[in-house]
Amino acid sequence: MRMEDLTTAAAAPFEAEQLADLATLGLRWDGPVVRQSDRAAAYRDALAELDRRGLTYGCTCSRREVREAAAAPHGELPEGAYPGTCLRLSPAERRRREREGRRPAIRLRAGGARVEAVDRRLGTFGAIVDDLVLARADGVAAYHLAVVVDDAAAGVTQVVRGDDLWSSTPRQVLLQQLLGLPAVEYLHVPLVLGPDGSRLSKRHGAVTLADRLRVGATPEGVLGWFAESLGWAGPATELDAAGLLEVFDPDALPSGPTIWGAPRRMETTD
Ligand SMILES: [Zn+2]
C-alpha cells in the first residue's frame, strides 16, 4: 500500500479515510503503508545516479517560460513538450537568470529518445520523451521518478491504473530503462466520469464511499456496481471482494469511460 503524497500538503486526514474505505470494501495489504513523503533519500539516490551519467541538467525557466517554449512548434517533440531551452541559453541570458537567483529544477536529458510502452488492453504506444522534470526547484522529486523508484523497491510487476496516465507511460518506461530497473506490465483502465464527461467531484453528488454508505448503500452493493459498470454483472448485484475477484476479467473491460449517474443507471436502480 503506497500513499502518493509528494505534493499534497496535509494528506493525513484523506489518507486515514482512504485506507478505511479500502478496508470497508474488503481490501487487505501487505506490510506497513509506504509514504512517498518518507522516501526522499531513495529519490535523491536515483537522481544522483542519473546525474553521474550526465543525464540531468538544471532548468531555471519560469512556469510562463516553460509554457511559452512548449507552445512553439519544435520538430518531432509531442505537443506541450519542453524543448530543452535551458540547454541552449545564451551566455547573457544565463547570467541574467543567475543574477535573479533562480533555483533550478532538475530535468532529464532525454535526448529525443523514442520509447515504446506496452499495455495489455491498449496495445503499443511509442512516443518521443521530452526532458521531463525529475525534481522541482524546492528539491521534491517529481511523480514520474518517484513511482518508478517505488515500484522497483516494492517488487511491483503489474500496474493497473486509470487511462489518464497512459500518455505519460513512455516517460516512466524510459526512466526504468535508464535506472536499470525491471520493466512492469501495464493495464490502463477507463475512468468513471460524471455525466458531463468531467472527473467525478463533489458537485456530482454522493460519490465517496462514506457518502454512499450514508445514503443507504452497502459495501457489497458498491462492489456490485463496480462489476456492473464493467459489464461483469447485471444490475443490483451484491458482491464481496472475493466475489468480485471471481468475475474479474481484465480482458473484458469496456473501451470507454463509465458515466456515473447516467440515465441507464437511474432506470435500473429506481
Ligand atoms: Zn529551462
Boltz pocket constraint, residues with backbone or C-beta under 6 A from the ligand:
constraints:
  - pocket:
      binder: B
      contacts: [[A, 58], [A, 59], [A, 60], [A, 61], [A, 84], [A, 85], [A, 86]]
      max_distance: 6.0
